[in-house]
Each structure stands twice: as structure tokens, then as C-alpha cells.
Amino acid sequence: MSLFGTNGVRGKIDFLTPQLAFDLAASFASWCQANRIVLARDMRMTSPMLHCAAQAGIMSAGKDVLDLGLVSSPVAEWALEKNKAGGLIIVTASHNPPEWNALKFVDERGVAISKERGAEIEKMAVGKKYRRAEWSHVGKKTELAGATLEHAKAVVSRVDAEKIKKRRLRVALDFGNGTSALSRGVFEGLGCEVLALNEKIDGTFPGRLSEPAEANVQELLKAVKLHSCDFGVAWDGDSDRVIFVDEKGSWIVGDKGFAISAKQACKEAKGQKEKFVVTTVATSRAVEDACAEFGARTIYTKVGAPYLSEKMAELGARAVSGGEEVGGIIWPRFSLAKDGIFAAAKMCEMVCERKLSELVAGLPLYYNSKAKPEVAGEGAKQKGLEAARKYAEKSGGRLTLIDGVRVDFEEGWVIVRASGTENAMRIFAEAKSQKRADELMKEYKGVVEEALKG
């Protein structure tokens, strides 16, 4: 069984124990070249415990710890770059339920460690082959206070603060009992009137589930409309995912929030000769179509934040935007992190010009259809994928095979992927009409199910 998933090592307390956290942290510290490792955590009940174990692991490997304590993931990743450290460990399970936790790893460039790159770290941890410092050479700990405030100042300095202050926006902010509440000052500093929901930081998530899905943010939808807000924002537990609600109280799917941001980034890079937008194979084609208007090319990666940051680091200044369908938005000229705080501040800037509902209406219109047929284990998943690939090769569409099977047609596209967390396949189709989206989904769902009968 592999420890690393698409973004770090994740599990409940019976799997992600303090001992495993120690082993992983010691291995990561041994893997990193530089001497200083940044460490941060969220507010989950098990996070202080795992944070202590990770700190001990880093120091036992002879590396120094720059301890941020309780901060959001965007703040931690921003602090990594600011302090020129050799790597970062964040103790957070992001959008997962409260009984889950995780260790996320980021290298010195600000690029998250993927499953493939994490294999070496995992091998060291499992075999306990990490470095063990002598008593006189164990690492030291330095507490770094004020990172959230410094990040807030940086955010305000990188948006048109004067425009936002003149507009005096009223925004509803659903912090979801997570670390985004630490960054309320960003929006007050921009002159916004803040209507706060679920502001008390609490790792049991008493206000709502951490995932800012439509079903979980109904209170926000009502509040935006009731209080005549310009728009609403909701974050997950560690603030890397962000979703928006327009002034009418309508939830904006993550693809569209990203598409609006990517389109703006392309506008701001108008004079740049070569522009790329990086997203995952599961993201709406609305992003590609919207950014093509500004001469930007879209590059697709595997699903997962590490693959986005890897490709953006490779492209350098040519990458003007990155993001994913679940509400992850990257503004690379600020950070390679999925920064839900900065993304929300930029949305304030954009809403000064046009209402959020108008920004959404300006995107290419697509309809979607989804299915999640259950399968019996990894062998069945591979059988389903192989059948989808063979069928797609005869379809005349454009194939993308980096993560499952994606087929693009003129009028829409469909993807078949194996779930990384469940015994299921994920089939997602999108088209210019609901009828065509449903047809594509049912067609490929039938191919998978027929293959699994044999």
C-alpha cells in the first residue's frame, strides 16, 4: 500500500499515527538539501499532536524547524518562499471531515510533493532509513510569529486596494470554522464591510462540513441575498479551496470561479507574447475557451495540486494562471500555492467593475453530467479504463491519457478516471447542451459497465 496520495499522506488516527508523522518528517528533512524546514498546522483536534511529532522528526534528522504554528496553508507556502527555507510540512487534511488529517510536503521551490516524487521519502520512512543526528547536532526550533499578518499585507499590496476601498463592498465570508478566519483582516484592510459566518476556529467543524460544496454552504447563500451582499466567499479548512456566491445568492461551481480568475490573469498579461493556463484533466473546457480569447494556451495535468505547481514551475513566467475544478486557484505572480485568500481578494477587485453574476454570464456555457459506478478493486478499475481507452481511440476525438481517459470533441468532452479513494470509477461529461452531456456520460458509462461484466 502506498502512503502518498495525490497531495501528501492522508488518513485517520489509526493510520496517520504520531510515529508515522515522525518517520515521514524525519525522512522529508533528510531528503531536503537545505538546513531549515518550515512547519505549520491547522486547527484539527489531532493537528497539535501530529505537529509535535513532525517537529521532533525534523530536529532528530539534524534540521532546524521554523515553526509557524496555527496558520492557513496559503500563508505557510508564502512563508516558505519569504524565508528561503529548504521545504515545508503542513499538518492539515484540508477539506476532509474532522476525523481525518494529513501531512502535506512542499519543496524549496514552492512545489508540492506528488505521489511519484514522494516515493523516495516514503521508502525512507517505511524502512526507517532517514538520517539520525548525534545528540550535539540535533536541529533547533525557531517560532515565527506574524506570518498571517505579513501575508495579509502582501495580499493587499498586490491588488488594487484603492479601487476596492472606494467601492466599499459588502461581502459575506463563510470561514467554515477554519484557518481562513485568521485572514479576516485582509478584507477589512480593503475597506470591505464583512458579514462573517462560522468564524470561530474549531477543528470539529460545528458550523458546517469543511468542504465548501453547495449543500454545505446553504447558510451563506441565504445570507448573501438577505443582507444584499456584493458576493459571498467560502473556504475549506486550510483555505486552499475557495468558492464564490454571486449577489443573487447563487453558488458558483469551482470551475467557473477558476475560469473568471484565469480570464482576468490573461487580461493582465495582455502584452505577454507567450501565455499558458495550467489546469487538470477534470476541469471544464470553459477555462480553455475563455482564455483562448486572449491568446493563452491551456495545458492539462493529472488531478492534484502537486501536478499543477510542477508544471507551472517548469513554465516559469509563461504560466499566468493555474487551478482546478474543486475551487483551487493559483495566481503564480503571487505564489505557486492554491491561495484562497488571495483569490478572494482578487475577486473583490474584479467585482468592482462588474457584478459576479455578470462575470459568470461572460463565460462560455457548458452543461455537465456525472456518474460514479462502483467497481471491485484496482483490477476492475484498470479493466474499465482499458475498455474506455480502446473505445475512445475509435471515436475520432482528441485523446488525453495522462490521468484516466479524456476525449475531446468539437461539441464537448468526457473523462473516465479511477477514483483514488473509493472502489469506483468517475465519469464526467460536458457539452454545449444538457442532452449531449447526458449522452456522452451514458455512452462511456455503458462501455465501462460492459467491460466489467466479462
Secondary structure, DSSP 8 states (H G I E B T S, - for coil): --SEETTEEEEETTTS-HHHHHHHHHHHHHH-SSSEEEEEE-S-TTHHHHHHHHHHHHHHTT-EEEEEEE--HHHHHHHHHHTT-SEEEEE--TTS-TTEEEEEEEETTS-B--TTTTHHHHHHHHHT-S----GGG---EEE---HHHHHHHHHHHTS-HHHHHHHT-EEEEE-TTSGGGGGHHHHHHTT-EEEEES-S--TT-SSS-SS--GGG-HHHHHHHHHTT-SEEEEE-TTSSBEEEE-TTS-EE-HHHHHHHHHHHHHHHTTT-SSEEEEEETTS-HHHHHHHHTTTEEEEEE-SSHHHHHHHHHHHGGGEEEEEETTTEEE-TTT-SS--HHHHHHHHHHHHTTS-HHHHHHTS---EEEEE--B-SSHHHHHHHHHHHHHHHHTTTSEEE-SSSEEEEETTEEEEEEE-SSSSBEEEEEEESSHHHHHHHHHHHHHHHHHHHH-
